Amino acid sequence: MARTLSDLSPTEFENLTYDLLQLMGINSLVWRTPGSDGGRDIEGVHRSVDFSGGVALERWYVECKRYGTSVDWPTLWKKLAYADAANADFLLLVTTSNPSPQAETEITKWNTQRGVVKLRVWRGYDLDRILGAHPSLTAKYGLRDSSQIVGPEFLPLAVAIMKISQANYVADAFETDFEPGLEAAAALSELVTFRLENLRQYGWFIAGTPCTAAPDYQWLDWTGPVGSWDDTGLRAVLTYFRYAVGGGSIRATTSDDGVELVSDAARCDLTAMAVATLRDVAIWSRAELQAIDTAERRALIAPQRS
C-alpha cells in the first residue's frame, strides 16, 4: 500500500520539497529560520537563460506546507509580503492542498503587477505529476506501491556504477590509477543494496547506521565533528565526489551548514553529468547538496534531518 503526500510528516514533506528542488537544479539551497508555525522554508537561486543567451539569476523563496483545507488569500498575501521585503524574485508555495477560488483570482491579479515578487504554486495534483518524473523520490518516501517491481528509481545510480566499472577496467588495462573509481563503485553498490533492503522491509528509505567517526580513508583530511551522517551515505558521497574530480586528496571541513568538500589535487573539473550524479547520490544518501562550485571543485553538503 503506497503512502500519500498527506501521510508524510511535516518534516518529511519539507525534505521532499528540498529534494525536488535539488534534483531540478536549483542552486545555493538553504533552509530559512523556522517561522511562527514551526516549519522551515527554503531559499535558492535559479539560473535562467533567455533566447539571446543572456543569463539571469533568480532568487526563489519556497514555502512548503501540508494544508488540510484550501489556502486563502490573506495567508498567501502575508507570505508574499515577507518574500517581497526580502527582495525575492519568486515565491513558490508547495502544498498538498489548493488555493481557494478567491485566492486563485488574486494570484492572477497579483502576477500582472510590475515590480513585485511573482507567486507560483505547486498544488497537490501538480506534485503528483512532478513526482512521476522522479521515481527515486517516490521510492525514498514510500509514495509507490510497495509491491511494485523495483525499476526506474535505481536506474541513475545503476548507470553510474556501470560507467565507473567500465572506466576502472580501462584504467587497469592501461596501468593507470583505478583506486578512486573502485572505491566509488563499491560505496555506491553498498548504498543501492542498502536501499533495496529498505524498500523490501519498510517500503521507503530509513536512516542507516550513524557515523561515530569520519571514514578512515588515507586521502581524507576531516576537520570537525562528524555530525548526524549515515555511515553508508557518507562514504558514497565522499568517494563519488573524489572520483568525479579525478582522485587526489579531499579536505572536509564541518560547520553548522554541513561539510564542505574541497579537492586539493583534482585532475579535472566537475562536469554537468558528474554534478547530476552527485545530486542523485545525495538523494539516496539522505543528504542535501546545498552548493557546488564546479571550477573550484568544491561542494557543500549536509545530512538531511529526520
C-alpha positions in Angstrom: 0.0 0.0 0.0 1.5 3.3 -1.1 1.7 6.3 1.2 0.2 9.6 0.1 1.6 13.1 0.4 -0.8 13.6 3.3 0.7 10.7 5.1 4.1 12.4 5.3 5.1 14.2 8.4 5.7 18.0 8.2 9.5 17.3 8.3 9.2 14.7 5.6 7.2 17.0 3.4 9.8 19.7 3.8 12.6 17.3 2.9 10.6 16.1 -0.1 10.3 19.6 -1.4 14.0 20.2 -0.8 14.9 17.0 -2.7 12.7 18.0 -5.6 14.3 21.4 -5.9 17.7 19.8 -5.6 17.0 17.4 -8.5 15.5 20.1 -10.6 18.8 22.1 -10.5 18.0 24.9 -8.0 21.4 26.1 -6.7 22.6 27.6 -3.3 19.7 25.9 -1.5 19.5 26.9 2.2 16.9 26.4 4.9 15.4 29.6 6.4 14.8 30.1 10.1 11.6 28.3 11.3 8.5 30.5 11.2 5.7 31.0 13.7 4.2 27.7 12.6 7.4 25.8 13.4 8.1 24.9 9.8 11.3 25.5 7.9 11.2 27.0 4.4 13.8 27.2 1.6 15.7 29.8 -0.4 17.5 29.1 -3.6 18.8 30.5 -6.9 17.7 29.5 -10.4 19.9 30.3 -13.4 17.6 31.4 -16.2 18.9 31.7 -19.8 16.8 33.7 -22.3 16.7 33.3 -26.1 19.6 35.6 -26.7 21.8 33.6 -24.4 21.6 36.2 -21.6 21.8 34.7 -18.1 19.7 36.0 -15.1 20.0 34.7 -11.5 16.5 34.5 -9.9 16.2 34.4 -6.2 13.4 32.0 -5.1 11.7 31.7 -1.7 9.8 28.4 -1.2 7.1 27.8 1.3 6.2 24.1 1.9 3.1 23.3 3.9 0.8 20.4 4.3 -2.6 22.3 4.4 -5.7 20.2 5.1 -8.0 22.8 3.6 -7.8 25.3 0.7 -5.3 28.2 1.2 -6.9 31.6 1.5 -5.6 34.8 0.1 -4.7 36.5 3.4 -2.4 33.6 4.1 -0.7 33.9 0.8 -0.5 37.7 1.0 1.4 37.6 4.3 4.0 35.2 2.7 4.2 37.4 -0.4 4.8 40.5 1.7 7.7 38.7 3.5 9.3 37.5 0.3 8.9 40.9 -1.3 10.5 42.6 1.6 13.4 40.2 1.3 13.8 41.2 -2.4 13.0 37.7 -3.7 12.1 37.4 -7.4 9.7 34.5 -6.9 7.7 32.9 -4.1 6.8 29.2 -4.7 4.1 27.7 -2.5 4.3 23.9 -2.3 1.2 22.4 -0.8 -0.9 19.2 -0.6 -4.0 21.4 -1.0 -5.1 24.2 -3.4 -5.6 27.9 -3.2 -9.2 28.9 -2.6 -11.2 30.2 -5.7 -10.8 33.8 -4.4 -7.1 33.2 -3.9 -6.7 31.9 -7.4 -8.2 35.1 -8.7 -6.0 37.2 -6.5 -2.9 35.3 -7.6 -3.6 36.1 -11.3 -4.1 39.8 -10.4 -1.0 39.9 -8.3 1.2 38.4 -11.0 0.1 41.0 -13.6 1.7 43.8 -11.5 5.2 45.0 -12.3 8.0 45.2 -9.8 6.6 42.7 -7.3 7.7 39.2 -6.3 5.9 36.7 -8.6 3.8 33.9 -7.0 4.0 30.3 -8.2 2.1 27.3 -6.7 2.7 23.6 -6.8 -0.7 22.2 -5.8 -1.3 18.7 -4.7 -2.1 17.4 -8.2 1.0 19.3 -9.5 3.2 17.4 -7.0 1.8 14.0 -8.1 2.6 14.9 -11.7 6.1 16.3 -10.9 7.0 13.3 -8.7 6.1 11.0 -11.6 9.3 12.2 -13.3 11.4 11.5 -10.2 10.9 7.8 -9.3 13.8 7.9 -6.8 11.7 10.3 -4.6 8.6 8.1 -4.8 10.7 5.3 -3.6 12.5 7.3 -0.9 9.3 8.5 0.7 7.2 5.4 0.1 4.9 7.1 -2.4 4.8 4.0 -4.5 3.0 0.7 -4.2 5.3 -1.5 -2.0 4.5 -4.5 -4.2 5.7 -2.6 -7.3 8.7 -4.1 -9.0 11.8 -2.1 -8.4 12.9 -0.4 -11.6 13.4 3.1 -12.8 14.2 4.7 -9.4 17.5 2.7 -9.4 18.5 3.5 -13.0 20.6 6.6 -12.4 22.9 5.0 -9.8 23.0 1.7 -11.7 24.2 3.6 -14.8 26.8 5.4 -12.7 28.1 2.2 -11.2 28.3 0.6 -14.7 30.2 3.6 -16.2 32.6 3.7 -13.3 33.2 -0.1 -13.5 33.9 0.2 -17.3 36.3 3.1 -16.7 38.0 1.1 -14.0 38.6 -1.8 -16.4 40.2 0.5 -19.0 42.3 2.2 -16.3 43.6 -1.2 -15.1 44.3 -2.3 -18.7 46.4 0.8 -19.2 48.0 0.5 -15.7 46.7 3.9 -14.5 45.1 4.7 -11.2 41.8 2.9 -10.8 41.5 3.1 -7.0 39.2 6.2 -6.8 36.7 4.5 -9.2 36.9 1.2 -7.4 36.2 2.8 -4.0 33.3 4.8 -5.5 31.7 1.8 -7.3 31.9 -0.2 -4.1 30.4 2.5 -2.0 27.6 3.2 -4.5 26.9 -0.5 -4.8 26.6 -0.8 -1.0 24.2 2.2 -0.9 22.0 0.7 -3.6 21.9 -2.7 -1.8 21.0 -1.0 1.5 18.2 1.0 -0.2 16.8 -2.2 -1.9 16.6 -3.8 1.6 14.9 -0.6 2.9 12.2 -0.9 0.2 11.8 -4.7 0.9 11.4 -4.3 4.6 9.7 -0.9 5.1 8.6 0.5 1.7 10.7 3.6 1.9 14.2 4.8 2.9 15.2 4.8 6.5 18.2 6.2 8.4 21.2 3.9 8.4 23.9 3.2 11.0 25.1 6.6 12.3 28.7 7.6 11.9 30.7 7.7 15.1 33.8 9.0 13.3 34.8 10.1 9.9 35.6 7.3 7.4 39.2 6.1 7.6 40.4 6.9 4.1 44.1 7.8 3.7 43.2 10.5 1.2 40.6 12.2 3.5 41.5 15.1 5.8 38.4 15.6 8.0 38.2 18.6 10.4 35.4 19.0 12.9 32.7 16.7 14.3 31.2 14.1 12.0 27.6 15.1 12.8 24.5 13.0 12.1 25.6 11.3 8.9 24.6 7.8 7.9 27.8 5.7 7.5 26.8 4.2 4.2 25.6 7.5 2.7 28.7 9.5 3.8 31.0 7.0 2.2 29.0 7.1 -1.0 29.1 11.0 -1.1 32.9 11.2 -0.3 34.1 8.5 -2.7 31.9 9.7 -5.6 33.0 13.3 -5.1 36.6 12.2 -5.2 36.1 10.1 -8.3 34.3 12.9 -10.1 37.3 15.3 -9.7 39.8 12.6 -10.8 41.2 11.4 -7.5 43.6 13.1 -5.2 43.2 14.2 -1.6 40.0 15.6 -0.2 39.6 18.2 2.6 36.3 18.0 4.6 35.6 20.9 6.9 32.4 20.8 9.0 30.3 23.8 10.2 26.7 24.4 11.2 25.8 24.5 7.5 27.2 21.0 6.7 30.5 19.7 5.4 32.5 21.5 2.7 34.4 19.2 0.4 37.4 20.6 -1.4 39.8 18.7 -3.8 43.4 19.6 -3.2 44.8 17.7 -6.2 41.9 17.4 -8.7 42.7 16.3 -12.2 39.5 17.6 -13.8 36.6 20.0 -13.2 33.2 18.7 -12.1 31.2 18.1 -15.3 27.5 18.7 -15.6 26.9 14.9 -15.7 29.0 14.4 -12.5 27.0 17.2 -10.7 23.7 15.5 -11.7 25.0 12.1 -10.4 26.2 13.8 -7.2 22.7 15.1 -6.7 21.3 11.6 -7.1 23.9 10.2 -4.7 22.8 12.9 -2.2 19.1 11.9 -2.5 19.9 8.2 -1.9 22.3 9.1 1.0 19.6 11.2 2.7 21.7 14.3 2.2 21.3 17.8 0.9 23.6 19.2 -1.8 23.4 22.8 -0.8 26.1 24.4 -3.1 28.6 23.3 -5.7 31.5 25.1 -7.4 32.5 23.1 -10.5 35.6 25.1 -11.3 36.9 25.2 -7.7 35.9 21.5 -7.2 34.0 22.4 -4.0 30.7 21.1 -2.7 28.7 21.9 0.5 26.6 19.0 1.6 24.7 18.2 4.8 22.9 15.2 6.3 19.1 15.5 5.9 17.3 15.9 9.2 14.9 13.1 10.2 
